[in-house]
Amino acid sequence: MSHAKTSYVCLPCRSSYKQPYDRQRERRCPRCAAPMIHAGSAFAAPRRRDVAAWRTVSVLLHAGAGFHKSCCGGPGYRPRSLREVRERLTYARRSGVPLVRVLTWDEVP
């Protein structure tokens, strides 16, 4: 039985690769040899030229909000624009709520 594949992302190259998940093995980008970040099996990479979308993905991944499937569906809500990310960063800074929680809310109060 083969294992399901999951996405690993290289942010400097703005590329994504589907590979079998292995917690002990560090994945390296085949283009630049930089360490890749585990994004999750529900990750859909934006186009390489869409720099704003990749910045949004970078903020999400560095905050710890991955794109992992749950038993009831996909990963849930994730911001799609830098404007949404900035609004949520401001709210998290002012309210003291952890950034990863604010980034995954459907709406900011």
Buried (B, 14 or more C-beta within 10 A) or exposed (E): EEEEEBBBBBBEBBBBBEBEBEEEEEBEBEEEEEEBBBBBBBBEBBEEEEEEBBBBBBBBBEBEBBBBBEEEEBBBEBBEEBEBBEBBBEBBEEEEBEBBEBBBBEEBE
